[in-house]
Amino acid sequence: MKRQTVFTLLIIAFVLSFFVTPLGDYSKIILNRLFATSPTIIKPEKRGHITDYDWKLKDNDWKYFNFQEAKGKVVFITFWTSWHMPSQAQLKDIQHLYEAYGDNMKLYIITNEERAPVELFMAEEGYSFPVTYQIIGEPSPLTLLKSPGSYVLDKKGFIVVHQNAIADWDNGKVDKLLSELISE
Protein backbone atom coordinates (compact mmCIF):
# COMPACT_ATOMS: atom_id res chain seq x y z
CA MET A 1 0.00 0.00 0.00
CA LYS A 2 1.01 3.53 -0.56
CA ARG A 3 1.97 5.74 2.34
CA GLN A 4 -0.99 8.06 1.63
CA THR A 5 -3.43 5.13 1.73
CA VAL A 6 -2.07 3.95 5.08
CA PHE A 7 -2.33 7.47 6.47
CA THR A 8 -5.93 7.78 5.22
CA LEU A 9 -6.86 4.43 6.81
CA LEU A 10 -5.32 5.52 10.13
CA ILE A 11 -7.35 8.75 10.06
CA ILE A 12 -10.55 6.81 9.33
CA ALA A 13 -9.80 4.35 12.16
CA PHE A 14 -9.14 7.25 14.55
CA VAL A 15 -12.43 8.95 13.64
CA LEU A 16 -14.35 5.67 13.93
CA SER A 17 -12.84 5.09 17.38
CA PHE A 18 -14.85 8.09 18.59
CA PHE A 19 -18.06 6.27 17.74
CA VAL A 20 -17.48 2.61 18.50
CA THR A 21 -14.96 2.32 21.35
CA PRO A 22 -14.64 3.47 24.97
CA LEU A 23 -11.79 5.70 23.79
CA GLY A 24 -14.46 7.74 22.05
CA ASP A 25 -16.35 8.29 25.29
CA TYR A 26 -13.27 9.54 27.10
CA SER A 27 -12.35 11.74 24.15
CA LYS A 28 -15.83 13.27 24.03
CA ILE A 29 -15.67 14.06 27.75
CA ILE A 30 -12.29 15.72 27.28
CA LEU A 31 -13.61 17.72 24.33
CA ASN A 32 -16.65 18.82 26.38
CA ARG A 33 -14.33 20.02 29.17
CA LEU A 34 -12.05 21.75 26.68
CA PHE A 35 -14.86 23.74 25.07
CA ALA A 36 -16.80 24.54 28.26
CA THR A 37 -16.98 28.24 29.03
CA SER A 38 -17.29 30.07 32.29
CA PRO A 39 -20.91 30.44 33.44
CA THR A 40 -22.64 33.72 32.70
CA ILE A 41 -23.26 35.87 35.77
CA ILE A 42 -26.62 37.64 35.70
CA LYS A 43 -26.49 41.40 36.27
CA PRO A 44 -27.99 42.35 39.67
CA GLU A 45 -30.92 44.27 38.14
CA LYS A 46 -31.91 41.26 36.00
CA ARG A 47 -31.75 38.55 38.68
CA GLY A 48 -34.82 36.51 39.45
CA HIS A 49 -35.70 35.75 43.05
CA ILE A 50 -37.07 32.69 44.78
CA THR A 51 -39.16 33.13 47.88
CA ASP A 52 -40.51 29.64 48.40
CA TYR A 53 -37.86 27.14 49.48
CA ASP A 54 -40.36 24.32 50.00
CA TRP A 55 -38.94 21.46 47.94
CA LYS A 56 -38.69 17.86 49.10
CA LEU A 57 -35.59 15.94 48.03
CA LYS A 58 -33.64 12.84 49.07
CA ASP A 59 -30.05 12.81 50.32
CA ASN A 60 -27.19 10.35 49.75
CA ASP A 61 -28.71 7.98 52.30
CA TRP A 62 -32.10 8.10 50.55
CA LYS A 63 -33.61 10.09 53.44
CA TYR A 64 -36.09 12.89 52.77
CA PHE A 65 -35.13 16.47 53.53
CA ASN A 66 -36.43 19.90 52.61
CA PHE A 67 -34.61 22.50 50.53
CA GLN A 68 -35.67 24.94 53.27
CA GLU A 69 -32.28 24.16 54.87
CA ALA A 70 -30.65 26.28 52.14
CA LYS A 71 -32.51 29.47 52.99
CA GLY A 72 -30.09 32.25 53.91
CA LYS A 73 -27.07 30.47 52.37
CA VAL A 74 -25.20 30.62 49.09
CA VAL A 75 -26.47 27.71 47.01
CA PHE A 76 -25.07 25.83 44.02
CA ILE A 77 -27.53 23.55 42.22
CA THR A 78 -26.75 21.39 39.22
CA PHE A 79 -28.82 18.74 37.48
CA TRP A 80 -26.98 15.72 36.12
CA THR A 81 -27.22 12.08 35.10
CA SER A 82 -24.48 9.47 35.22
CA TRP A 83 -24.99 8.39 31.60
CA HIS A 84 -24.94 11.90 30.06
CA MET A 85 -21.48 12.87 28.74
CA PRO A 86 -21.79 16.65 29.22
CA SER A 87 -22.86 15.95 32.82
CA GLN A 88 -19.89 13.63 33.29
CA ALA A 89 -17.54 16.24 31.85
CA GLN A 90 -18.73 18.87 34.34
CA LEU A 91 -18.48 16.71 37.48
CA LYS A 92 -14.71 17.13 37.87
CA ASP A 93 -15.28 20.88 38.31
CA ILE A 94 -18.15 20.25 40.70
CA GLN A 95 -15.88 18.05 42.80
CA HIS A 96 -13.51 21.05 42.95
CA LEU A 97 -16.38 23.32 44.11
CA TYR A 98 -17.34 20.82 46.79
CA GLU A 99 -13.77 20.56 48.09
CA ALA A 100 -13.19 24.34 47.99
CA TYR A 101 -16.57 25.65 49.18
CA GLY A 102 -18.51 22.73 50.64
CA ASP A 103 -18.18 24.05 54.20
CA ASN A 104 -19.30 27.58 53.28
CA MET A 105 -22.23 27.01 50.94
CA LYS A 106 -24.87 24.41 50.10
CA LEU A 107 -24.28 22.24 47.05
CA TYR A 108 -27.11 20.21 45.54
CA ILE A 109 -25.92 17.89 42.81
CA ILE A 110 -29.35 16.63 41.75
CA THR A 111 -30.20 13.57 39.70
CA ASN A 112 -33.49 11.89 38.84
CA GLU A 113 -31.85 8.47 38.55
CA GLU A 114 -32.18 5.52 40.86
CA ARG A 115 -29.59 5.11 43.58
CA ALA A 116 -27.68 2.01 42.35
CA PRO A 117 -26.32 3.35 39.03
CA VAL A 118 -25.40 6.67 40.66
CA GLU A 119 -23.49 4.97 43.50
CA LEU A 120 -21.66 2.75 41.01
CA PHE A 121 -20.71 5.75 38.86
CA MET A 122 -19.54 7.77 41.87
CA ALA A 123 -17.38 4.88 43.11
CA GLU A 124 -15.85 4.28 39.66
CA GLU A 125 -15.02 7.97 39.18
CA GLY A 126 -13.89 8.60 42.77
CA TYR A 127 -16.22 11.53 43.43
CA SER A 128 -17.05 12.36 47.04
CA PHE A 129 -19.59 15.17 46.77
CA PRO A 130 -23.03 14.36 48.16
CA VAL A 131 -25.68 13.45 45.62
CA THR A 132 -29.21 14.76 45.95
CA TYR A 133 -32.06 12.75 44.47
CA GLN A 134 -35.00 14.49 42.89
CA ILE A 135 -38.46 13.23 43.75
CA ILE A 136 -40.31 13.02 40.45
CA GLY A 137 -43.46 15.13 40.46
CA GLU A 138 -42.45 17.11 43.55
CA PRO A 139 -43.00 20.86 43.00
CA SER A 140 -39.81 22.92 42.89
CA PRO A 141 -39.17 26.61 43.58
CA LEU A 142 -36.94 26.68 40.49
CA THR A 143 -37.42 25.56 36.92
CA LEU A 144 -35.97 22.06 36.72
CA LEU A 145 -33.24 22.22 34.10
CA LYS A 146 -32.05 19.52 31.74
CA SER A 147 -28.64 18.18 32.68
CA PRO A 148 -26.09 19.72 32.93
CA GLY A 149 -28.08 22.84 33.86
CA SER A 150 -27.05 24.78 36.97
CA TYR A 151 -28.02 27.63 39.30
CA VAL A 152 -26.14 29.73 41.82
CA LEU A 153 -28.27 31.53 44.41
CA ASP A 154 -27.11 34.22 46.79
CA LYS A 155 -28.07 34.34 50.49
CA LYS A 156 -31.23 36.33 49.75
CA GLY A 157 -32.49 33.88 47.14
CA PHE A 158 -31.52 35.85 44.04
CA ILE A 159 -30.50 33.77 41.02
CA VAL A 160 -26.93 34.87 40.24
CA VAL A 161 -26.22 32.19 37.62
CA HIS A 162 -28.71 30.31 35.45
CA GLN A 163 -26.65 28.04 33.20
CA ASN A 164 -28.42 25.80 30.67
CA ALA A 165 -25.34 23.99 29.38
CA ILE A 166 -22.00 22.61 30.49
CA ALA A 167 -19.81 25.20 32.18
CA ASP A 168 -16.27 25.56 33.43
CA TRP A 169 -16.79 25.88 37.21
CA ASP A 170 -13.09 25.64 38.09
CA ASN A 171 -11.77 29.10 37.21
CA GLY A 172 -10.92 32.46 38.75
CA LYS A 173 -14.19 34.12 37.71
CA VAL A 174 -16.26 31.52 39.56
CA ASP A 175 -13.92 31.53 42.57
CA LYS A 176 -14.21 35.32 42.81
CA LEU A 177 -18.01 35.22 42.50
CA LEU A 178 -18.46 32.53 45.16
CA SER A 179 -16.02 34.19 47.55
CA GLU A 180 -17.92 37.48 47.21
CA LEU A 181 -21.31 35.81 47.71
CA ILE A 182 -20.11 33.87 50.76
CA SER A 183 -18.58 36.95 52.38
CA GLU A 184 -21.76 39.07 51.99
C-alpha positions in Angstrom: 0.0 0.0 0.0 1.0 3.5 -0.6 2.0 5.7 2.3 -1.0 8.1 1.6 -3.4 5.1 1.7 -2.1 4.0 5.1 -2.3 7.5 6.5 -5.9 7.8 5.2 -6.9 4.4 6.8 -5.3 5.5 10.1 -7.3 8.8 10.1 -10.5 6.8 9.3 -9.8 4.3 12.2 -9.1 7.2 14.5 -12.4 8.9 13.6 -14.3 5.7 13.9 -12.8 5.1 17.4 -14.8 8.1 18.6 -18.1 6.3 17.7 -17.5 2.6 18.5 -15.0 2.3 21.4 -14.6 3.5 25.0 -11.8 5.7 23.8 -14.5 7.7 22.0 -16.4 8.3 25.3 -13.3 9.5 27.1 -12.3 11.7 24.1 -15.8 13.3 24.0 -15.7 14.1 27.7 -12.3 15.7 27.3 -13.6 17.7 24.3 -16.7 18.8 26.4 -14.3 20.0 29.2 -12.0 21.7 26.7 -14.9 23.7 25.1 -16.8 24.5 28.3 -17.0 28.2 29.0 -17.3 30.1 32.3 -20.9 30.4 33.4 -22.6 33.7 32.7 -23.3 35.9 35.8 -26.6 37.6 35.7 -26.5 41.4 36.3 -28.0 42.3 39.7 -30.9 44.3 38.1 -31.9 41.3 36.0 -31.8 38.5 38.7 -34.8 36.5 39.4 -35.7 35.8 43.0 -37.1 32.7 44.8 -39.2 33.1 47.9 -40.5 29.6 48.4 -37.9 27.1 49.5 -40.4 24.3 50.0 -38.9 21.5 47.9 -38.7 17.9 49.1 -35.6 15.9 48.0 -33.6 12.8 49.1 -30.0 12.8 50.3 -27.2 10.4 49.7 -28.7 8.0 52.3 -32.1 8.1 50.5 -33.6 10.1 53.4 -36.1 12.9 52.8 -35.1 16.5 53.5 -36.4 19.9 52.6 -34.6 22.5 50.5 -35.7 24.9 53.3 -32.3 24.2 54.9 -30.7 26.3 52.1 -32.5 29.5 53.0 -30.1 32.2 53.9 -27.1 30.5 52.4 -25.2 30.6 49.1 -26.5 27.7 47.0 -25.1 25.8 44.0 -27.5 23.5 42.2 -26.7 21.4 39.2 -28.8 18.7 37.5 -27.0 15.7 36.1 -27.2 12.1 35.1 -24.5 9.5 35.2 -25.0 8.4 31.6 -24.9 11.9 30.1 -21.5 12.9 28.7 -21.8 16.7 29.2 -22.9 15.9 32.8 -19.9 13.6 33.3 -17.5 16.2 31.9 -18.7 18.9 34.3 -18.5 16.7 37.5 -14.7 17.1 37.9 -15.3 20.9 38.3 -18.2 20.3 40.7 -15.9 18.1 42.8 -13.5 21.0 43.0 -16.4 23.3 44.1 -17.3 20.8 46.8 -13.8 20.6 48.1 -13.2 24.3 48.0 -16.6 25.7 49.2 -18.5 22.7 50.6 -18.2 24.1 54.2 -19.3 27.6 53.3 -22.2 27.0 50.9 -24.9 24.4 50.1 -24.3 22.2 47.1 -27.1 20.2 45.5 -25.9 17.9 42.8 -29.3 16.6 41.8 -30.2 13.6 39.7 -33.5 11.9 38.8 -31.9 8.5 38.5 -32.2 5.5 40.9 -29.6 5.1 43.6 -27.7 2.0 42.4 -26.3 3.4 39.0 -25.4 6.7 40.7 -23.5 5.0 43.5 -21.7 2.7 41.0 -20.7 5.7 38.9 -19.5 7.8 41.9 -17.4 4.9 43.1 -15.9 4.3 39.7 -15.0 8.0 39.2 -13.9 8.6 42.8 -16.2 11.5 43.4 -17.1 12.4 47.0 -19.6 15.2 46.8 -23.0 14.4 48.2 -25.7 13.5 45.6 -29.2 14.8 45.9 -32.1 12.7 44.5 -35.0 14.5 42.9 -38.5 13.2 43.7 -40.3 13.0 40.4 -43.5 15.1 40.5 -42.5 17.1 43.6 -43.0 20.9 43.0 -39.8 22.9 42.9 -39.2 26.6 43.6 -36.9 26.7 40.5 -37.4 25.6 36.9 -36.0 22.1 36.7 -33.2 22.2 34.1 -32.0 19.5 31.7 -28.6 18.2 32.7 -26.1 19.7 32.9 -28.1 22.8 33.9 -27.0 24.8 37.0 -28.0 27.6 39.3 -26.1 29.7 41.8 -28.3 31.5 44.4 -27.1 34.2 46.8 -28.1 34.3 50.5 -31.2 36.3 49.8 -32.5 33.9 47.1 -31.5 35.9 44.0 -30.5 33.8 41.0 -26.9 34.9 40.2 -26.2 32.2 37.6 -28.7 30.3 35.4 -26.6 28.0 33.2 -28.4 25.8 30.7 -25.3 24.0 29.4 -22.0 22.6 30.5 -19.8 25.2 32.2 -16.3 25.6 33.4 -16.8 25.9 37.2 -13.1 25.6 38.1 -11.8 29.1 37.2 -10.9 32.5 38.8 -14.2 34.1 37.7 -16.3 31.5 39.6 -13.9 31.5 42.6 -14.2 35.3 42.8 -18.0 35.2 42.5 -18.5 32.5 45.2 -16.0 34.2 47.5 -17.9 37.5 47.2 -21.3 35.8 47.7 -20.1 33.9 50.8 -18.6 36.9 52.4 -21.8 39.1 52.0 
